[in-house]
């Protein structure tokens, strides 16, 4: 009888990484956010969960011997949209709290054979101005020093879902796993290749270009995941919001109206700096994709649906359920009752199909190979 590989899921949020890790059983999960903890419990009632700061955990809190440890550590301090404090800053520095546990497990003889860190692509370049990429190098060096072969992939949810959401997956493996002869394909981006070139030689010696199959052509677009027009509330007067659009984005609306066809687009309200001054802008796209889902902040960063049809423009807010669909979550998933909480939960999460592709193409073969060797 085969036994499924096991995993710990740190910074688990609502447990979307676990949904994507097909064939792997999560035996422990952790997050410090109370709302996310409630969402995890509602959707994974049988999984042991500990709410609290990862720095407050010890190896005594962790059951069994995991095959895999997953960490979707906070990204705000290394995001390209943030202040770029790096891994020394409070939130993203939580990675080292996680890594302390991996080292402790290893010392006890129950360290994981596979470690995955999921984060924003800003990790590739974050660090002091004079040390571009220092944080990425520090993560890879820690994994290499612990005896892992380390590599990374940049995976965009747009390969599977109608959402542009590039994310970095740093994967450390003890044992054999599918490798490529060098960088190439959709998951080894030029910025990842540049980050690898900046690594110390000792880390490069432990590096592998992990191989994943080419994803099939995506057949979903944004309109296919949206609620029916009659089932949602539209803004009574969208003109005030539309005035925030820059000329390029106004032209996109005009072109959509002139086409005479129904056009469904995604819009995002954000703050831009123009001529040294902060201004709110509405950015609109009609390419069948939503922009990267973000956490609602301060009421200004909101995502909208724009429909041009029969000579008029209608605008509404993206719903929490639609955001969940854009993350690859089924409608059976129990969302928080608050729309704001649902949007925050999904905006902070990892896309399920991206995790599934990583699991089926790399993680599961690595774990299967390790079991065969054992």
C-alpha positions, 0 to 999 in steps of 0.5 A: 500500500502506498503512503502519500507524501506529507507536507507542512504549509507555512504562511498558509492563508486560506490553504490554496497551496495545499489545494494545488499539492495534489497527492500530498497530505498537509499534516500541519499548517500555520498562519498568524492572521485570524481571518485567514486562520478561520478560512483555513479551518472552514475549508480544511477542517481535518488539518492541524493548524496553529495560528500565530507568528512563525517565530513563536513555533518550535520543532516540538509543535511540528508533528511527524517527519514531513517530506516537503515544507512549503512557505508562502512568506509575506511579500510586502517588503520585497514586492516591486510595488512596496518599499523594498525593505527586503528580508531584514524587514519585519514581514518578509523577515518571517522567512528566517523564522521558517528556515529556523524550523527547517534547520531544527528539524534537520538537526533532529533527523526529520528535515524535509527532502523538498523545500519550496519558497513562494514569493513575488518576483521582487525577491530576485532584485530586493536588497540595498541599492548597492546589493541588488539581489542580496535577498535572493542570494541569501535564501539560495545560500541558506538552502545550499549550505543545508545540503540542498540542490536549489533552483527557481522558476518564475511561473505566471498564473496567466498560463492557466488562468485569466489573471496576470500573476507572475510569482517566484518559486524557489525549490530546494531538493535533496535527491533527484528531480527533473532538470534542464540542461540550462535555462529556457522555456516559459519558467526561466525568465530573463530576470531569473537568469540575471539573478542567477548570474549574480549568485556567488560561485558557491551557490551556483555550484549547488544550482539546478535549472529545474524542468517543468513541462510546457503548459497547455494553451489556456482556454479561459478568459476573464468573461468566462469567470464573471457573474451574470450582469443581472446578479451583481451591483453596478456603479450608479455613476461610473463617470467619476471613476472613469475620469481617473483613466489616463489618455491611453486607457481612455482610448482603450474604452473608446476603441471597445465602444467603437467595435460595436461588440460587447467588450469585457475588461478589468480595471485597477485603481492605484496611485501613480507618481506623475511629475513628482505628484501622487495621483489616482489612476484607473488602469484598464485592459481588454485582453481577456486577462485580469491584472494581478489580484492585490489586497485592498488597501485604504479603499483606493486600491480596488479592482473593477470590471468594465463592460462596454456594450450597446454604446455605453460603459458600465463599471462594478467592483470585482467580487470575492467569488470572482477573485477566487475563481481567478485564483483557480478555486472552485465555488465550493470553497467557503469564502469569508462573509465580508467581501473585503476579507474575501478579496484580501484572502485571495489577493494574498494567496497563490494560484492553485493551478500554478502549484498543481503544475509545479507539484505534478511536474517537479515536486511529486517526481522528486518525492517519488524518486526519494522514496524509491531510493529509500 
